[in-house]
Amino acid sequence: MNESSDYGLWSLVIINSLVFIIFAFSFAKPQTPRDWRSFSAFSAFLVALFAEMYGYPLTIYLLAGWLQTYYPGVDFFSHDAGHLWHTLLGWKGDPHTDPLHMLSVVFIGGGFILLSAAWKVLYQAQRSHQLATTGPYAKIRHPQYDGFVLIMFGFLLQWPTLLTLLMFPVLVWMYVRLARSEERDAEAEFGEQWREYAARTPRFMPFSRG
């Protein structure tokens, strides 16, 4: 392993995890047990990501033999090479300026914007005991879950790890289950109003029928 201090920076793991988790908390503002489950899973994803990004590069260790075979001469224990898509695609230069990294910033920023916009609508709806149907909720039924997924996908574009790649589909599946549970509760509370809303509003993807 390269001992140049590219890894083992556990203070950065803690700082980055806290910054992004607190930032997300300020947008998502979990209140119910269901909210806390979704937020906790998202937080675990971030901790796992930053632990490999700055702490211990487990993915690099596990794939080191294969990587050195097909990419001889590349120091995979340098921080830049940890941007695996950049390295595997054979791109040169600073990985922080490559197209995938720029795209990841769009997904991450878009996810936080969606979380913020959704919370404002949901908060007002909950205070007035009404169904949230405006803003992002006019386009999709679960914009907050979409926001979490966009942020996680964005991070995978810039720093994929085996653990987060495995966690991602599990968390998406969990959010789908939580969404369906929320819908059952909403239908029980709002009845026909909910059914009419669900009939005209896609669950996760605008312009889809599901």
Buried (B, 14 or more C-beta within 10 A) or exposed (E): BBEEEBBBBEEBBBEBBBEBBEEBBEBBBBEEEBBEBBBEBBBBBBBBBBBBBBBBBBBBEEBBEEBEEEBEEBBBBBBBBBBBBBBBEEBEEEBEEBEBBEBBBEBBEBBBBBBBBBBBBBEEBEEEEEBBBEBBBBEBBBBBBBBBBBBBBBBBBBBBBBBBEEBBEEBBEBBBEBBEEBBEEBBEEBEEBBEEBBEEBBBBEEEEEE
